[in-house]
Amino acid sequence: MTEPAEIVCTGLAKSFGATEVVRPTDLAFAAGQTTALVGPSGCGKSTLLRLVAGLETPSAGEVSIAGAPPAETLRQGALSMAFQDPSLLPWRTVRGNVTLALKLARQPVDAEAISRLIELVGLGGFGDTRPAALSGGMRQRAAIARAMVTRPRVLLLDEPFGAVDELTRQQLAEDLPPLWEARGATTLLVTHSVSEAVMLSDRVLVFSGRPARVVADIAVPLDRPRRASLSTDPAFLARTSEVSEALAAGMAETRPRLAAQ
């Protein structure tokens, strides 16, 4: 499975006991598109990502990926997820961690392709290095390589740059998106950074506070590739302002509801 896949959420909802986390939601994510999910902390963005990944069972509704349940995409090794914590196996080298993803997906191990990917994420010369000897940014690059090595149809990223310093974060945000874009993956990205959301995505979904519901759906029609210099472009600033205003409106809407609880 190498073609990008459309993701469709129909009446998707999730509650944990009496706590409603995601309200019934209808969403579609176009094949090959990168969509950023932004909203207040704890609003349910990561839960939505886990529902799409098949790691949580919906309380209502369903998710389909290319017309099939997420479990089918997982079974075929066509869905990958990267978290804020790289979670690399400390006893394996960078190459060993990346290779493991292929083995778990029951895909053939191509040593040359693995070396090329390690080089592409900026870790050339560190393939035989263990995680303890890498910086935070380098470990995150290794985690992204591990997620991408299976050439997934769907790539889910939960705050993938959140644990690194700002300078490294900016560099990763510039270097890595062209890699997953070139592979045509349908990508969902959870981030708390408005500027990062606009820099990385084709579309930004802004969520209210918990229970999560979409309060704005904002297209980002900016040319690619996108460099750090884009941050001063009027079109970029206009989009970040639009996202920020929607985020503030969603938070303001939630406060009275929380106060009444």
N, C-alpha and C positions, 0 to 999 in steps of 0.2 A: 504494500500500500504506500504509494509515493505521492499521489495527488492530494492537494489540500482538500479539507472536508468542511462542509457547512455544519455548524452547531446550532441546534434548535432547542430552546427551553419552552415547554408548554405547561402553563399553570404551575410552574415549579415553586415549591414552598418547603420550608424546613423549620421545625420547632424542636426544641429540646425540652421535653416535659411541657410545662405551661408557658415557657418562654418562646415567643415567636421570633425567629431570627431573620428569615426571608419570607416576605409576603408573596402570595401567588403571583408569579411573574411570567410573562411571555416575552421571549427575546430570541433574536436570530443573529448569529455571527457569521458573516460572509466568509466563504472559503478563501484562504490566503491573506486575510486581513488581520492587522494587529489592533486590538481593542484594549484600552486602558480602563480599569475600574478604580474610581476614586470615591472616597466618602469618609465620614468620621471613623475613628478607631472603634472597633467592636460592632460595626454596623451590619456585618454579614458578608463582606466582600470575599474573604477567604473561604467562608462556608460555601458561597456560590461556586467558587473555583473547585472546591472539593466535591461538590455535587456533580459538576461537569466531568471531573476526573473519575467519578464512580467510587470515590473514597467515603462518601456519605450517602445514605439512602434517603431519598426525598420523603417528606411527610405527605406531600401531594404532588401531582404532576409528574413530568418525566423530562429526561434529556435524551436527545438523539444526536449522534455524530454520523454524518453521511447516511442517515436513515436507520441506524442501528444503535442499540444501547451502548453506553461507554465501555461496558465490560468487553464488548466485541473488539473495540479499538485497542483496549489494553491487551487483550489476548493476542492480537496481531503485532504487538510491540510498536503501535503507531501513535501512542500518546506518551508524552514525557512531561515531567513536572520538576521545577527547580524552586527551592525555598530560600528564605532569607538566610537560614543556616545551611551552609554547603553540605554538611553531613557526609563528608568524605570518609571512607574507611581508613583509619590512621596507619594500618599496617600495609596498605597498598600504595604504590606510587601513583603519580598522576595518570600514567599510562594504564596501570592496573585498574584504577577506579573507572576510567573511561571504557576500558575493555569489558569490565564486568557488566556494564549496561547492555552491551551487545549480547553477552552470554545469557543474561536474564530474559532478554527479548527473543532468544533463540534465533539470533541472526548470525551469519558467518562473521568471523573476526578477520578484518582486513587491516593488517599492521600498518601498511603504507597509508591507508586512508585515515587511520587513527593519528599517525604522526602528522599528517597534513592538517588535521583539525586542531591538534594541540598547538601547532605553529600558528594557525589562523586566529586562535583566541589569545595569542600573545604569550604563549608559554614555551616557545621554542628553546630547547636546551634544558627544560625542567621536567621532561617526560619521565625520568627515572628518580624524581625527587618525591619524598613523602610529604603529606600535608603539613606536618609540624614545622617543616623548614620553609614554608611558603607564607607570604603576607596574606592578609585578609582578602585583598583584591585578587591575588593570584589564586587563592582557594576558590573564590567565586567564579573566576574564569574557568577553572577546572570543572566546577559543578555545571556550568553552562555547556561546556564541551561534552560532559557526560550525558546531559539531557538531549543534546543535538545529534550525538553520534548515530543514533538509530534512525535518523532522518524522519522524525515523527510528522504525521499529518497534523497533529494538534500539539502545541507547546503551551504549557501553563506555567506562569512565572509569578510567584508570590513574594513580593518585595525582594527581588533577587539582588538588588544593590544596596539594600537598607543597612547592612552590617559593615560597610566600608566607609572610609573618610570621603569628604565631599569631592576632593580633587580626583580620587580614584573612581568615584561614582560617575563623575562627568566623563571621564575617559572611557569607562565601560559602556556608558550610554551612547557614546559615539562609535565605539569599535564593534560592539557585538550585534546590534540590530541588523546591519547588512548581512550578517551570517545567516540568521534565521529567515530574513526576508528572501535571500537568494535560494533557500531551500523551500520556499513557498508554504511554510507552515501557517495554519490558522492559530494565531497567538493571542492569548488572554493574559494581561499583565495587571496585577494588583500593586498599587503604589500609593503612598501618602503625599508624594511630591507632585504638585500641579504642573510645574515646568517639565518634570520628567515625563509625565503622562502625555503632554503635548509634543514633546521632543520625539518620543518613541512610537506614537500610535497614529493610526488612520482615523480613529474614532475614540471619543472619551465618553464613558457612561458615568454619570454622577449619581451617587446614591444618597438617600436620606439616612438619618440615624436609624438604629434598630427599632423595629424590623425593617430591613432594607427594602427600598423600592426605588426605581429609577426616577429621578427628578429632572434630568436633562440628558439628552443624547446629542453630542456635539461632534460634527465632522471636522477633521483636521486635514484640509487639502493643501498641505505644504510639500514642496518638492523634496525628493530624496536624491542623494544621501543628505542627511542632516548633520551639520557640524555645530560645534559649540558656539560659533559666531552667530548662529541663527537666533540666539537668545536675545539679541538686540533688534531683531527684525520687527517692524510694526505689525506684520501679519501674525507673527508668533506671539507678540505681546497682546494682541487683540484676543487671540484664542485663550491664552492663559487667564486673561481678565474675565472672559466669558465663563470659563470653568470655575474660577474662584468665586464669582458671583453666584453661580448655581450651587456650589458647595455651601456657601454661607446661607443661601435661602433654604436649602435642605436641612441644615442644622437648626435654623430658626424655627422651621416647621416642627421639628422633633421636640424642642424644649417644652412646649406646653403639654405635649402628650406624656413626656417623662415626669413632669411636675405633678400630673394628675394621678400617677400610679402610686 
